[in-house]
Amino acid sequence: MRKHWPLYLMEAAELAAFMLSACLFTVLLYHPASPALHWIPDATLRRACMGIAMGATAVAIIKSPWGKRSGAQFNPAITLTFLRLGKIGPVDAVCYIAAHFAGGILGVGLSAMLAGRALAVPEVNYAVTVPGPWGTGAAFAAELFMAALLMAVVLTTSNRPRLAPYTTYMVGTLIFGYILVFAPVSGFSINPARTVGSAIFAQLWTAVWIYFAAPVLGMLTSAELYLRLTEPRPRPYFTHRHLQQKPTV
């Protein structure tokens, strides 16, 4: 554990950087006084810009020296899934998850220091994630689907030598698509620590259980399916050749 504390700090810094980017780009694109709101009046185009920004942020973090060293999980749901897959030990998993929550809070706190009251206006509200007008059921389904697909893509591509170099860019592309399509439904989180970081400052905990349960359930489900589909099947003891042999007396 003592040898791994730099990795824990890196994981915290990675989510802090992600939240800093999320908050500042939300101010830029959605604050009523922002010129971008008038330059890009269409809500779909603004979501596309937000998706590009956050997808690029994720790619930059994963490709960074710290991201390469720590594994760039910066998401408790990913860490729990990797624990299930045996890619991380229990003690490191607990420390990673604690670092994620600390990093999420730190990132929003730094954003509040930089953006001031602009981060607190209702249109921005600390980039909080809450269900959209379709309700909690739709938000849960969206978060579940996004988390499951993300983990399926990560496991499928990263374990194939020809596709592994493109895994990071596929993750960035997914984030772009998720924000474009699903942000109005759930706010787009798939990360409990990301949701908590914003909720603490916004003091808004609407249906927060969704952002814990759905990402973890979705990613673990994909991991279980991946294990079942890829694990070698045991050979039967009695083969076709055994059946053809004549019994001896």
HELIX and SHEET records of a PDB file:
HELIX    1   1 ARG A    2  HIS A    4  5                                   3    
HELIX    2   2 TRP A    5  TYR A   30  1                                  26    
HELIX    3   3 PRO A   35  TRP A   39  1                                   5    
HELIX    4   4 ALA A   43  LYS A   63  1                                  21    
HELIX    5   5 PRO A   65  SER A   70  1                                   6    
HELIX    6   6 PRO A   76  ARG A   84  1                                   9    
HELIX    7   7 PRO A   90  ALA A  115  1                                  26    
HELIX    8   8 GLY A  116  LEU A  119  5                                   4    
HELIX    9   9 ASN A  125  ALA A  127  5                                   3    
HELIX   10  10 GLY A  135  SER A  158  1                                  24    
HELIX   11  11 ALA A  164  TYR A  166  5                                   3    
HELIX   12  12 THR A  167  SER A  186  1                                  20    
HELIX   13  13 PRO A  192  ALA A  202  1                                  11    
HELIX   14  14 ILE A  210  THR A  230  1                                  21    
HELIX   15  15 HIS A  240  GLN A  244  1                                   5    
END                                                                             
